[in-house]
Amino acid sequence: MRQHEFYKTKLRYETDSLDLSESLSNGGDVIVIDARAPDAYEIEHIPTAINIPQRIMTSDTNRGRVNRATLLQVFGVNK
């Protein structure tokens, strides 16, 4: 695969904070998952975000809360 094709394909599935802001403003089908600890989530979080802490995140904890056809944005703190 040529470099151009590789990045074109990769970027099709990646997004940034500006893309997220536009999607939320336009009513896009986006679920924002805040993967931080519940206390950090309670202090401040992106409007409409749901809290699923990374330590407990599994396919079982996501079942019923996450639609596979919906774009997911997962945020957390990198320590």
KEFI-426789 format. One record per residue (C-alpha): x, y, z. Coordinates in Angstrom, 2 decimals. Example, Ala and Ser with C-alpha at 12.3 -4.5 7.8 and 13.67 -1.06 7.14 Angstrom:
<sites>
u  v  w
12.30  -4.50  7.80
13.67  -1.06  7.14
</sites>
This chain:
<sites>
u  v  w
0.00  0.00  0.00
1.35  3.38  -0.91
1.93  5.93  1.83
-0.79  8.25  0.52
-3.37  5.46  0.53
-2.31  4.33  4.01
-2.92  7.76  5.57
-6.07  8.39  3.58
-7.51  5.16  4.96
-6.23  5.84  8.48
-7.65  9.37  8.64
-11.04  8.12  7.54
-11.41  6.64  11.05
-9.61  9.28  13.11
-10.95  12.58  14.30
-9.83  15.49  16.45
-11.41  17.94  18.88
-12.57  20.26  16.09
-14.31  17.39  14.28
-15.96  16.38  17.56
-17.13  19.92  18.28
-18.65  20.22  14.81
-20.36  16.82  15.10
-21.87  17.68  18.48
-22.99  21.13  17.27
-24.61  19.64  14.17
-26.39  16.86  16.05
-24.12  14.18  14.62
-24.52  10.56  15.68
-21.61  10.60  18.13
-21.17  9.07  21.56
-18.48  10.62  23.73
-17.04  8.23  26.31
-15.11  9.81  29.16
-12.74  7.06  30.30
-11.47  8.91  33.38
-12.28  8.05  36.99
-15.82  8.98  38.09
-14.61  11.76  40.41
-12.79  13.52  37.54
-15.89  13.09  35.35
-18.11  14.66  38.02
-15.86  17.73  38.28
-15.98  18.45  34.54
-16.83  16.64  31.33
-17.92  17.20  27.75
-21.69  17.76  27.56
-23.50  14.52  26.60
-20.43  12.41  27.50
-21.00  9.16  29.35
-18.54  7.92  31.93
-17.13  4.42  31.48
-13.84  4.34  33.39
-11.03  2.67  31.47
-10.36  0.27  34.34
-13.80  -1.31  33.96
-14.36  -0.85  30.22
-15.30  -4.14  28.55
-17.75  -5.23  25.89
-20.14  -6.12  28.74
-20.05  -2.63  30.31
-20.66  -1.10  26.88
-23.56  -3.36  25.94
-26.79  -1.40  25.65
-24.96  1.93  25.94
-22.98  1.91  22.71
-24.32  1.32  19.21
-21.70  -0.18  16.90
-22.92  2.01  14.02
-22.25  5.19  16.00
-18.96  7.07  15.94
-17.27  6.80  19.32
-14.94  9.36  20.85
-13.05  8.08  23.88
-11.23  10.55  26.10
-9.06  9.97  29.13
-5.94  11.12  30.88
-2.58  9.76  29.78
-0.41  9.43  32.88
</sites>
